[in-house]
Amino acid sequence: MWWRARLRFMRAVAWAHAVADRDLRVAFVTLGCKVNQTESESIAAELGIAGVGCLPDEADVVVVNTCTVTGEADHKARKAVRHALALPQGPVVVVTGCLAALDADALRDLGDRVVVEADKDVVAARVREHTGVAATTDRPVIVRSARARAQLKVQDGCDAFCAYCIVPYARGAPRAVPAERVLAEAERLVGAGASEIVLTGINIGRYDDGGSRLPELVERIAATGVPRIRLSSIEPDAVDEALLEAAAGTPAFCAHLHVPLQAGADGVLARMGRPYDTATYAALVARAREMLPGMALTTDIIVGFPGETDAEFGETLAFAEEMAFSRLHVFRYSARPGTPAATMHAQVPPEVRAERSARLRELGEEMAAAYAGTHLGRTVEVLVERTGADGTAEGVTREYVRARIPRGALPAGSLVSVSPERIEAGPVLVGRSLG
């Protein structure tokens, strides 16, 4: 109704005048994937105002970056918005992200202080619009000081349309961040102290900037001098010879690939609409390990997809063990309305999904410990992410194994050679610095 829009406008004007005599405080609540986290950091950097990154209960504006990958994700997003609206200081709540793209009207109906903006490129402008804060002329670069590992978004969108996934509807078709813009940002990140750049996107294997593909982008980013480059996740069909050659020929490239499997049974993969079978997946893994000796292989697996039988789950267990993953990310299937899988017959009961998830997680822990054990007796490079009050430094190896250096007293962002002496729960390598 027109009067609701008018009421929102009048309240926004009054609110803006109330905070005009002090610094604006903006908090971020980010749900879902690493791409969302990267996009939230980019919005914060674009705002470039004092008070960005404060706690929600101290904020004048709360930006909620939503996820909609499952029905549960939708519930969490709406809960986050309601929580922000209930804060005593009465902040404006700017909602963005995938749920904002799919169900903006329902989000607006949550309250008069809700501003929905699905286009993340203009969220900072919407914040300024509703607060009267002028745009900054110099965009700062955010590097997470706790880790000195910078996420760099290079791509958005997906057109795979897997049966369980709503993301193509929310994110749209694949599109690349222009290479020159990516490289400029990479140079700024290196200048700001990033020791590792993690390339992120919704389907980064589809990166294509006028014929410039992901392998070339990796090589060009390496030329900035960044010590380490990592891919956040890449679909199986993109792990091709060109990418592996670029990775093998780039010293900065970390020998770690996260290649989503989703299921280790061909029947389940077919129902999911995944464009490969287990034989194809096994072949690309074998070639990747040949090109990148000692490579860490992590993956995602969904258990309890509609129609998954005990026998098919057994196939997934066996195939995961055969692949010897260094880490498993296990997800119980959760129906997302609007996807083909949500209306499929033979939905797996929740208790069966839970039991299968527990069994697969147990296998994942065993494989993670086994892979970590291969580092004993070797020298590994650790990127220090933080140092505790007792001087113990923590970080990750190039293969993405967590490591701890007792009494290291090393600054975040430093790269150190470590001799692992034992493995603790996690798994975590524990050893001494060699320099």
VOPAGU-2260 file (C-alpha; in pm, 1 decimal, decimal comma):
REM VOPAGU-2260
SITE   aa  ch    i         X         Y         Z
SITE  MET   A    0       0,0       0,0       0,0
SITE  TRP   A    1     114,7     357,5     -78,2
SITE  TRP   A    2      79,0     470,5     282,6
SITE  ARG   A    3     317,2     200,8     403,7
SITE  ALA   A    4     584,4     320,2     163,5
SITE  ARG   A    5     523,8     678,9     280,0
SITE  LEU   A    6     549,7     573,4     645,7
SITE  ARG   A    7     876,8     392,2     577,0
SITE  PHE   A    8    1014,0     704,4     407,7
SITE  MET   A    9     915,0     936,7     694,0
SITE  ARG   A   10    1065,2     704,8     953,6
SITE  ALA   A   11    1386,1     676,0     753,9
SITE  VAL   A   12    1416,7    1056,2     733,1
SITE  ALA   A   13    1360,8    1096,0    1106,2
SITE  TRP   A   14    1608,6     818,9    1182,2
SITE  ALA   A   15    1874,9     970,4     953,7
SITE  HIS   A   16    1849,3    1305,5    1132,0
SITE  ALA   A   17    1884,7    1128,5    1467,8
SITE  VAL   A   18    2226,8     983,6    1377,2
SITE  ALA   A   19    2352,3    1273,6    1166,8
SITE  ASP   A   20    2559,7    1416,5    1451,7
SITE  ARG   A   21    2778,6    1106,6    1500,2
SITE  ASP   A   22    2946,5     826,5    1306,4
SITE  LEU   A   23    2713,9     573,3    1149,1
SITE  ARG   A   24    2745,9     219,3    1283,3
SITE  VAL   A   25    2684,5     -69,0    1043,8
SITE  ALA   A   26    2677,0    -438,2    1138,8
SITE  PHE   A   27    2678,3    -736,9     903,4
SITE  VAL   A   28    2504,6   -1069,7     954,0
SITE  THR   A   29    2621,8   -1305,6     681,0
SITE  LEU   A   30    2463,5   -1644,8     621,2
SITE  GLY   A   31    2559,4   -1921,6     381,3
SITE  CYS   A   32    2858,6   -1961,3     155,3
SITE  LYS   A   33    3204,0   -1804,3     135,6
SITE  VAL   A   34    3089,8   -1600,6    -162,7
SITE  ASN   A   35    2837,6   -1429,0      63,7
SITE  GLN   A   36    3115,8   -1356,4     314,4
SITE  THR   A   37    3330,6   -1207,7      41,4
SITE  GLU   A   38    3044,1    -994,3     -84,7
SITE  SER   A   39    2969,7    -866,9     266,6
SITE  GLU   A   40    3333,6    -765,1     305,5
SITE  SER   A   41    3319,5    -585,9     -28,8
SITE  ILE   A   42    3007,9    -391,8      77,1
SITE  ALA   A   43    3176,6    -296,7     404,3
SITE  ALA   A   44    3484,4    -178,4     217,6
SITE  GLU   A   45    3274,1      28,5     -19,3
SITE  LEU   A   46    3098,9     199,4     270,8
SITE  GLY   A   47    3435,9     299,9     412,3
SITE  ILE   A   48    3281,6     468,4     717,8
SITE  ALA   A   49    3365,1     458,0    1087,2
SITE  GLY   A   50    3174,1     194,5    1277,3
SITE  VAL   A   51    3150,2     -68,6    1002,6
SITE  GLY   A   52    3172,0    -415,6    1149,0
SITE  CYS   A   53    3028,4    -340,3    1491,5
SITE  LEU   A   54    2800,0    -580,5    1676,1
SITE  PRO   A   55    2433,0    -585,9    1570,6
SITE  ASP   A   56    2314,3    -459,0    1909,7
SITE  GLU   A   57    2532,5    -149,1    1865,0
SITE  ALA   A   58    2434,3     -78,1    1504,4
SITE  ASP   A   59    2224,2     188,2    1336,7
SITE  VAL   A   60    2204,5     -32,6    1026,3
SITE  VAL   A   61    2215,9    -411,8    1012,6
SITE  VAL   A   62    2291,2    -563,6     672,8
SITE  VAL   A   63    2162,4    -922,1     654,1
SITE  ASN   A   64    2319,4   -1114,4     366,1
SITE  THR   A   65    2090,8   -1412,8     316,2
SITE  CYS   A   66    2118,0   -1767,3     185,0
SITE  THR   A   67    1833,6   -1967,9      31,2
SITE  VAL   A   68    1998,4   -2295,9     -62,1
SITE  THR   A   69    1755,8   -2497,7     155,4
SITE  GLY   A   70    1428,1   -2446,6     335,7
SITE  GLU   A   71    1626,0   -2434,4     661,2
SITE  ALA   A   72    1843,4   -2156,8     516,6
SITE  ASP   A   73    1529,0   -1954,2     443,0
SITE  HIS   A   74    1416,6   -2002,8     803,6
SITE  LYS   A   75    1753,0   -1885,5     938,2
SITE  ALA   A   76    1745,6   -1579,5     712,6
SITE  ARG   A   77    1400,8   -1470,9     827,5
SITE  LYS   A   78    1500,8   -1535,2    1188,9
SITE  ALA   A   79    1807,1   -1312,1    1146,5
SITE  VAL   A   80    1592,7   -1030,5    1006,5
SITE  ARG   A   81    1340,8   -1059,5    1290,1
SITE  HIS   A   82    1620,8   -1057,7    1545,6
SITE  ALA   A   83    1767,1    -740,8    1396,1
SITE  LEU   A   84    1425,1    -573,2    1393,4
SITE  ALA   A   85    1379,9    -658,0    1761,6
SITE  LEU   A   86    1701,2    -484,2    1871,9
SITE  PRO   A   87    1620,5    -201,8    2114,3
SITE  GLN   A   88    1794,9      71,5    1916,1
SITE  GLY   A   89    1557,9       8,7    1621,6
SITE  PRO   A   90    1808,1     -20,7    1335,2
SITE  VAL   A   91    1726,9      -8,5     968,1
SITE  VAL   A   92    1763,0    -364,3     836,3
SITE  VAL   A   93    1896,9    -390,8     481,6
SITE  VAL   A   94    1839,9    -740,0     344,3
SITE  THR   A   95    2034,0    -869,3      46,9
SITE  GLY   A   96    2151,5   -1204,9     -86,8
SITE  CYS   A   97    1982,7   -1497,6    -253,0
SITE  LEU   A   98    1657,5   -1496,4     -54,0
SITE  ALA   A   99    1620,0   -1125,1    -130,1
SITE  ALA   A  100    1638,4   -1211,8    -500,1
SITE  LEU   A  101    1366,7   -1477,2    -475,1
SITE  ASP   A  102    1122,0   -1352,2    -211,9
SITE  ALA   A  103    1160,6    -977,6    -163,5
SITE  ASP   A  104     793,6    -910,4     -82,3
SITE  ALA   A  105     784,5   -1162,2     202,4
SITE  LEU   A  106    1097,3   -1005,6     352,4
SITE  ARG   A  107     951,5    -654,0     329,9
SITE  ASP   A  108     642,5    -777,0     510,8
SITE  LEU   A  109     855,7    -863,0     814,2
SITE  GLY   A  110     868,2    -498,4     920,8
SITE  ASP   A  111     857,2    -130,6     823,4
SITE  ARG   A  112    1231,3     -90,3     882,2
SITE  VAL   A  113    1322,7    -360,9     630,7
SITE  VAL   A  114    1488,9    -244,3     308,9
SITE  VAL   A  115    1533,1    -521,1      50,4
SITE  GLU   A  116    1807,4    -488,7    -210,9
SITE  ALA   A  117    1889,5    -801,7    -408,6
SITE  ASP   A  118    2165,4    -631,2    -610,7
SITE  LYS   A  119    2469,4    -643,4    -383,6
SITE  ASP   A  120    2653,5    -394,4    -602,1
SITE  VAL   A  121    2421,7    -119,3    -480,4
SITE  VAL   A  122    2370,7    -222,4    -116,7
SITE  ALA   A  123    2623,4      35,2       4,2
SITE  ALA   A  124    2436,3     301,3    -191,3
SITE  ARG   A  125    2108,2     191,6     -31,7
SITE  VAL   A  126    2265,3     217,9     314,2
SITE  ARG   A  127    2380,6     570,6     234,2
SITE  GLU   A  128    2040,9     654,3      85,2
SITE  HIS   A  129    1868,1     563,5     408,9
SITE  THR   A  130    2121,9     733,4     633,8
SITE  GLY   A  131    2235,2    1045,3     451,0
SITE  VAL   A  132    2602,5     937,8     467,0
SITE  ALA   A  133    2797,5    1053,9     164,1
SITE  ALA   A  134    2990,5     813,2     -55,9
SITE  THR   A  135    3363,0     778,5       4,1
SITE  THR   A  136    3609,4     856,5    -272,3
SITE  ASP   A  137    3872,4     599,8    -179,6
SITE  ARG   A  138    3764,8     237,9    -141,5
SITE  PRO   A  139    3971,6      63,0     127,5
SITE  VAL   A  140    4075,4    -298,8      98,3
SITE  ILE   A  141    3966,0    -543,3     366,4
SITE  VAL   A  142    4200,3    -826,9     458,2
SITE  ARG   A  143    4086,0   -1039,3     748,7
SITE  SER   A  144    4352,2    -948,1    1000,7
SITE  ALA   A  145    4295,4   -1269,2    1194,4
SITE  ARG   A  146    4405,2   -1482,0     903,0
SITE  ALA   A  147    4572,2   -1268,8     633,2
SITE  ARG   A  148    4388,1   -1493,0     387,8
SITE  ALA   A  149    4183,2   -1282,7     148,9
SITE  GLN   A  150    3875,4   -1405,0     -35,7
SITE  LEU   A  151    3858,3   -1262,6    -389,5
SITE  LYS   A  152    3534,6   -1304,6    -583,1
SITE  VAL   A  153    3599,8   -1364,5    -952,8
SITE  GLN   A  154    3268,3   -1504,5   -1076,9
SITE  ASP   A  155    2896,1   -1520,6   -1005,6
SITE  GLY   A  156    2600,0   -1723,6   -1127,4
SITE  CYS   A  157    2542,3   -2080,8   -1239,5
SITE  ASP   A  158    2338,7   -2256,1   -1508,1
SITE  ALA   A  159    2389,4   -2617,3   -1396,8
SITE  PHE   A  160    2036,9   -2645,6   -1249,9
SITE  CYS   A  161    2108,6   -2947,4   -1030,0
SITE  ALA   A  162    1782,6   -3098,5    -907,5
SITE  TYR   A  163    1835,1   -2995,4    -543,5
SITE  CYS   A  164    1967,7   -2643,0    -600,6
SITE  ILE   A  165    1787,4   -2308,3    -613,3
SITE  VAL   A  166    2104,4   -2102,6    -667,6
SITE  PRO   A  167    2073,3   -2063,7   -1048,7
SITE  TYR   A  168    1732,3   -1905,0    -995,9
SITE  ALA   A  169    1868,0   -1667,9    -730,7
SITE  ARG   A  170    2208,0   -1586,0    -881,2
SITE  GLY   A  171    2134,0   -1597,2   -1252,1
SITE  ALA   A  172    2354,9   -1701,4   -1541,8
SITE  PRO   A  173    2734,0   -1735,7   -1509,6
SITE  ARG   A  174    2926,8   -1412,3   -1546,0
SITE  ALA   A  175    3287,2   -1322,0   -1483,6
SITE  VAL   A  176    3433,2   -1031,8   -1293,2
SITE  PRO   A  177    3651,1    -860,6   -1557,6
SITE  ALA   A  178    4008,1    -986,2   -1538,2
SITE  GLU   A  179    4158,2    -638,0   -1509,5
SITE  ARG   A  180    3934,6    -563,5   -1211,7
SITE  VAL   A  181    4030,4    -894,9   -1049,1
SITE  LEU   A  182    4399,7    -825,6   -1100,0
SITE  ALA   A  183    4373,7    -472,6    -963,6
SITE  GLU   A  184    4201,2    -605,9    -652,8
SITE  ALA   A  185    4461,8    -882,3    -616,5
SITE  GLU   A  186    4739,5    -622,5    -627,3
SITE  ARG   A  187    4564,6    -416,4    -360,5
SITE  LEU   A  188    4524,0    -722,9    -142,4
SITE  VAL   A  189    4892,0    -809,7    -173,4
SITE  GLY   A  190    4980,2    -451,0     -91,5
SITE  ALA   A  191    4757,7    -469,6     216,6
SITE  GLY   A  192    4946,7    -773,1     343,6
SITE  ALA   A  193    4754,7   -1075,0     218,1
SITE  SER   A  194    4973,8   -1383,8     206,1
SITE  GLU   A  195    4708,5   -1599,8      42,4
SITE  ILE   A  196    4433,3   -1517,1    -205,1
SITE  VAL   A  197    4139,6   -1755,5    -228,3
SITE  LEU   A  198    3948,3   -1730,2    -556,1
SITE  THR   A  199    3576,5   -1761,2    -491,1
SITE  GLY   A  200    3262,6   -1772,1    -700,9
SITE  ILE   A  201    2943,2   -1965,9    -743,0
SITE  ASN   A  202    3085,2   -2178,0   -1026,4
SITE  ILE   A  203    3439,1   -2051,4   -1085,9
SITE  GLY   A  204    3510,7   -2311,8   -1350,0
SITE  ARG   A  205    3274,5   -2115,3   -1573,8
SITE  TYR   A  206    3498,3   -1809,1   -1555,1
SITE  ASP   A  207    3518,6   -1655,1   -1901,5
SITE  ASP   A  208    3611,2   -1292,8   -1956,7
SITE  GLY   A  209    3607,6   -1254,4   -2333,5
SITE  GLY   A  210    3789,7   -1582,4   -2384,1
SITE  SER   A  211    4018,0   -1543,9   -2083,7
SITE  ARG   A  212    3950,1   -1851,2   -1868,5
SITE  LEU   A  213    4035,7   -1958,1   -1514,0
SITE  PRO   A  214    4380,1   -2112,2   -1590,5
SITE  GLU   A  215    4500,8   -1783,4   -1739,5
SITE  LEU   A  216    4353,7   -1588,7   -1449,1
SITE  VAL   A  217    4544,5   -1805,2   -1200,1
SITE  GLU   A  218    4870,7   -1738,0   -1382,4
SITE  ARG   A  219    4806,8   -1363,4   -1399,8
SITE  ILE   A  220    4721,1   -1340,5   -1029,4
SITE  ALA   A  221    5040,4   -1531,2    -946,6
SITE  ALA   A  222    5232,1   -1258,4   -1131,2
SITE  THR   A  223    5123,7   -1008,6    -863,3
SITE  GLY   A  224    5369,3   -1180,2    -628,9
SITE  VAL   A  225    5115,0   -1323,9    -386,4
SITE  PRO   A  226    5283,0   -1616,0    -207,8
SITE  ARG   A  227    4979,7   -1846,9    -216,0
SITE  ILE   A  228    4674,7   -1893,5    -439,7
SITE  ARG   A  229    4388,5   -2128,9    -358,7
SITE  LEU   A  230    4059,8   -2215,5    -529,3
SITE  SER   A  231    3758,9   -2220,4    -297,4
SITE  SER   A  232    3561,9   -2487,0    -487,4
SITE  ILE   A  233    3552,9   -2607,5    -844,4
SITE  GLU   A  234    3309,3   -2836,9   -1022,7
SITE  PRO   A  235    3442,5   -3166,7   -1163,8
SITE  ASP   A  236    3393,4   -3072,3   -1529,5
SITE  ALA   A  237    3626,3   -2773,4   -1485,0
SITE  VAL   A  238    3917,9   -2978,6   -1352,9
SITE  ASP   A  239    4060,6   -3016,8   -1701,9
SITE  GLU   A  240    4409,6   -3041,7   -1846,9
SITE  ALA   A  241    4443,3   -2666,3   -1894,4
SITE  LEU   A  242    4367,4   -2593,8   -1530,5
SITE  LEU   A  243    4594,5   -2870,1   -1402,2
SITE  GLU   A  244    4881,3   -2752,0   -1621,5
SITE  ALA   A  245    4838,0   -2396,6   -1495,1
SITE  ALA   A  246    4826,4   -2519,5   -1134,9
SITE  ALA   A  247    5131,2   -2742,6   -1172,9
SITE  GLY   A  248    5325,9   -2463,2   -1341,8
SITE  THR   A  249    5240,2   -2198,9   -1081,2
SITE  PRO   A  250    5454,8   -2224,6    -765,4
SITE  ALA   A  251    5207,8   -2011,3    -569,5
SITE  PHE   A  252    4919,7   -2252,2    -638,0
SITE  CYS   A  253    4834,1   -2453,5    -327,7
SITE  ALA   A  254    4814,2   -2827,3    -387,3
SITE  HIS   A  255    4455,0   -2845,8    -269,0
SITE  LEU   A  256    4136,4   -2884,1    -469,0
SITE  HIS   A  257    3783,5   -2881,3    -334,3
SITE  VAL   A  258    3583,3   -3076,8    -592,8
SITE  PRO   A  259    3217,1   -3138,5    -496,1
SITE  LEU   A  260    3115,4   -3502,1    -540,6
SITE  GLN   A  261    2762,3   -3486,7    -386,0
SITE  ALA   A  262    2711,6   -3863,4    -415,0
SITE  GLY   A  263    2923,0   -4171,4    -477,2
SITE  ALA   A  264    2646,3   -4371,4    -645,3
SITE  ASP   A  265    2578,5   -4325,5   -1015,1
SITE  GLY   A  266    2202,1   -4362,8    -972,0
SITE  VAL   A  267    2190,1   -4079,7    -718,8
SITE  LEU   A  268    2414,1   -3859,0    -934,7
SITE  ALA   A  269    2176,4   -3910,0   -1227,5
SITE  ARG   A  270    1872,1   -3813,9   -1020,5
SITE  MET   A  271    2058,3   -3509,2    -894,7
SITE  GLY   A  272    2126,4   -3400,2   -1251,2
SITE  ARG   A  273    2503,4   -3400,0   -1196,2
SITE  PRO   A  274    2685,3   -3416,0   -1534,4
SITE  TYR   A  275    2934,4   -3694,0   -1447,9
SITE  ASP   A  276    2952,2   -4041,8   -1301,5
SITE  THR   A  277    3188,9   -4191,1   -1046,7
SITE  ALA   A  278    3424,7   -4327,3   -1312,6
SITE  THR   A  279    3467,3   -3979,0   -1459,9
SITE  TYR   A  280    3525,1   -3831,6   -1114,7
SITE  ALA   A  281    3782,5   -4097,4   -1025,9
SITE  ALA   A  282    3970,5   -4036,4   -1351,3
SITE  LEU   A  283    3999,0   -3661,3   -1298,9
SITE  VAL   A  284    4116,4   -3716,5    -939,8
SITE  ALA   A  285    4385,4   -3957,8   -1058,4
SITE  ARG   A  286    4506,8   -3706,1   -1315,9
SITE  ALA   A  287    4503,4   -3421,6   -1062,7
SITE  ARG   A  288    4712,5   -3625,0    -818,5
SITE  GLU   A  289    4954,8   -3708,3   -1096,9
SITE  MET   A  290    4998,0   -3339,5   -1180,0
SITE  LEU   A  291    4996,0   -3217,0    -817,9
SITE  PRO   A  292    5177,9   -3478,4    -605,4
SITE  GLY   A  293    5059,1   -3487,9    -244,6
SITE  MET   A  294    4748,1   -3291,2    -332,2
SITE  ALA   A  295    4476,2   -3253,1     -71,9
SITE  LEU   A  296    4130,5   -3338,4    -202,1
SITE  THR   A  297    3826,7   -3211,0     -12,9
SITE  THR   A  298    3465,3   -3249,4    -116,2
SITE  ASP   A  299    3094,3   -3204,0     -43,0
SITE  ILE   A  300    2855,0   -3498,9     -13,4
SITE  ILE   A  301    2477,5   -3486,4      32,0
SITE  VAL   A  302    2320,8   -3780,2     215,1
SITE  GLY   A  303    1957,1   -3880,0     201,2
SITE  PHE   A  304    1877,3   -3742,7    -143,5
SITE  PRO   A  305    1528,4   -3856,3    -254,6
SITE  GLY   A  306    1529,5   -4221,7    -349,1
SITE  GLU   A  307    1871,2   -4296,9    -197,7
SITE  THR   A  308    1864,2   -4663,2     -97,0
SITE  ASP   A  309    2078,8   -4837,3     162,0
SITE  ALA   A  310    2273,4   -4993,1    -123,6
SITE  GLU   A  311    2335,2   -4655,7    -289,3
SITE  PHE   A  312    2450,1   -4505,7      38,3
SITE  GLY   A  313    2685,9   -4800,8      72,1
SITE  GLU   A  314    2825,9   -4714,7    -271,9
SITE  THR   A  315    2886,5   -4358,5    -156,3
SITE  LEU   A  316    3072,3   -4478,6     153,4
SITE  ALA   A  317    3290,4   -4712,0     -52,5
SITE  PHE   A  318    3364,6   -4454,5    -320,2
SITE  ALA   A  319    3453,2   -4185,5     -65,3
SITE  GLU   A  320    3695,8   -4424,6     100,2
SITE  GLU   A  321    3846,4   -4511,2    -239,2
SITE  MET   A  322    3902,3   -4142,1    -315,0
SITE  ALA   A  323    4083,6   -4094,1      19,0
SITE  PHE   A  324    3954,7   -3742,4      71,1
SITE  SER   A  325    4150,5   -3522,9     309,5
SITE  ARG   A  326    3828,2   -3369,8     441,0
SITE  LEU   A  327    3455,5   -3430,9     393,0
SITE  HIS   A  328    3181,9   -3170,6     417,7
SITE  VAL   A  329    2867,7   -3376,3     478,8
SITE  PHE   A  330    2519,4   -3231,9     433,9
SITE  ARG   A  331    2186,9   -3392,9     508,1
SITE  TYR   A  332    1950,3   -3338,6     217,2
SITE  SER   A  333    1702,8   -3060,7     293,7
SITE  ALA   A  334    1422,8   -2994,8      48,0
SITE  ARG   A  335    1422,1   -2647,9    -102,9
SITE  PRO   A  336    1076,5   -2550,2    -237,0
SITE  GLY   A  337    1097,5   -2457,0    -603,7
SITE  THR   A  338    1351,1   -2725,2    -693,8
SITE  PRO   A  339    1267,1   -3049,5    -877,0
SITE  ALA   A  340    1401,3   -3260,5    -590,7
SITE  ALA   A  341    1152,9   -3113,0    -344,3
SITE  THR   A  342     866,4   -3292,2    -521,1
SITE  MET   A  343    1044,8   -3618,6    -593,1
SITE  HIS   A  344     898,7   -3941,4    -457,7
SITE  ALA   A  345    1069,3   -4156,4    -193,9
SITE  GLN   A  346    1187,9   -3876,6      32,3
SITE  VAL   A  347    1430,2   -4027,7     284,7
SITE  PRO   A  348    1310,0   -4009,1     648,0
SITE  PRO   A  349    1496,1   -3757,2     869,0
SITE  GLU   A  350    1622,2   -4023,9    1108,5
SITE  VAL   A  351    1775,8   -4218,1     819,0
SITE  ARG   A  352    1943,4   -3903,1     687,7
SITE  ALA   A  353    2084,3   -3837,6    1035,3
SITE  GLU   A  354    2220,7   -4192,4    1070,9
SITE  ARG   A  355    2383,2   -4183,4     727,7
SITE  SER   A  356    2531,8   -3842,1     796,6
SITE  ALA   A  357    2689,7   -3968,0    1119,1
SITE  ARG   A  358    2843,2   -4270,3     943,9
SITE  LEU   A  359    2987,8   -4061,1     663,1
SITE  ARG   A  360    3122,9   -3799,3     903,7
SITE  GLU   A  361    3297,4   -4074,0    1098,2
SITE  LEU   A  362    3463,9   -4194,9     778,5
SITE  GLY   A  363    3556,1   -3835,3     697,7
SITE  GLU   A  364    3730,9   -3796,3    1033,0
SITE  GLU   A  365    3929,4   -4113,8     974,5
SITE  MET   A  366    4039,7   -4001,1     627,6
SITE  ALA   A  367    4130,7   -3652,3     752,7
SITE  ALA   A  368    4351,0   -3799,5    1024,6
SITE  ALA   A  369    4514,5   -4037,0     775,4
SITE  TYR   A  370    4594,2   -3753,6     534,7
SITE  ALA   A  371    4729,7   -3533,2     812,2
SITE  GLY   A  372    4954,4   -3820,2     914,4
SITE  THR   A  373    5129,5   -3811,1     578,0
SITE  HIS   A  374    5283,7   -3478,1     685,9
SITE  LEU   A  375    5472,8   -3621,4     982,7
SITE  GLY   A  376    5844,5   -3632,0     918,9
SITE  ARG   A  377    5817,2   -3365,1     648,6
SITE  THR   A  378    5867,6   -2990,8     641,5
SITE  VAL   A  379    5547,1   -2799,1     569,3
SITE  GLU   A  380    5473,0   -2433,2     504,0
SITE  VAL   A  381    5222,1   -2280,9     745,4
SITE  LEU   A  382    5041,5   -1950,0     700,4
SITE  VAL   A  383    4994,5   -1810,4    1051,6
SITE  GLU   A  384    4639,9   -1685,4    1101,0
SITE  ARG   A  385    4654,1   -1593,2    1469,1
SITE  THR   A  386    4869,5   -1612,8    1782,4
SITE  GLY   A  387    4713,5   -1673,4    2122,7
SITE  ALA   A  388    4794,0   -1506,3    2451,5
SITE  ASP   A  389    5026,4   -1795,8    2537,7
SITE  GLY   A  390    5225,3   -1739,8    2219,8
SITE  THR   A  391    5088,7   -2044,9    2038,7
SITE  ALA   A  392    5055,1   -1972,3    1668,1
SITE  GLU   A  393    4788,7   -2138,0    1451,9
SITE  GLY   A  394    4736,1   -2154,0    1078,8
SITE  VAL   A  395    4704,6   -2376,4     772,6
SITE  THR   A  396    4944,6   -2559,2     544,6
SITE  ARG   A  397    4937,3   -2521,9     168,7
SITE  GLU   A  398    4732,6   -2842,8     166,5
SITE  TYR   A  399    4476,6   -2685,1     401,0
SITE  VAL   A  400    4563,7   -2891,9     705,9
SITE  ARG   A  401    4538,5   -2699,5    1031,4
SITE  ALA   A  402    4865,7   -2659,4    1223,5
SITE  ARG   A  403    4970,3   -2535,3    1566,7
SITE  ILE   A  404    5312,3   -2406,9    1671,7
SITE  PRO   A  405    5346,3   -2396,1    2052,4
SITE  ARG   A  406    5527,1   -2086,3    2177,5
SITE  GLY   A  407    5563,3   -1968,8    1820,2
SITE  ALA   A  408    5482,8   -1601,5    1887,6
SITE  LEU   A  409    5459,0   -1545,2    1513,7
SITE  PRO   A  410    5267,5   -1254,8    1356,7
SITE  ALA   A  411    4950,2   -1320,0    1156,8
SITE  GLY   A  412    5027,6   -1337,5     787,7
SITE  SER   A  413    5375,5   -1483,0     824,9
SITE  LEU   A  414    5474,9   -1793,6     630,4
SITE  VAL   A  415    5689,6   -2032,8     831,2
SITE  SER   A  416    5847,2   -2372,1     777,1
SITE  VAL   A  417    5725,8   -2619,5    1035,0
SITE  SER   A  418    5830,5   -2971,0    1127,5
SITE  PRO   A  419    5513,9   -3155,1    1244,8
SITE  GLU   A  420    5585,9   -3382,4    1541,7
SITE  ARG   A  421    5239,8   -3514,7    1629,4
SITE  ILE   A  422    4870,7   -3495,3    1541,2
SITE  GLU   A  423    4602,2   -3375,4    1779,5
SITE  ALA   A  424    4223,9   -3391,2    1746,0
SITE  GLY   A  425    4083,8   -3188,3    1460,1
SITE  PRO   A  426    4306,9   -3309,0    1304,4
SITE  VAL   A  427    4576,3   -3052,8    1385,4
SITE  LEU   A  428    4945,3   -3086,5    1312,3
SITE  VAL   A  429    5160,3   -2978,9    1605,5
SITE  GLY   A  430    5526,8   -2898,9    1551,9
SITE  ARG   A  431    5809,3   -2653,4    1582,1
SITE  SER   A  432    5906,3   -2365,7    1360,4
SITE  LEU   A  433    6230,8   -2414,2    1167,5
SITE  GLY   A  434    6300,2   -2047,3    1116,7
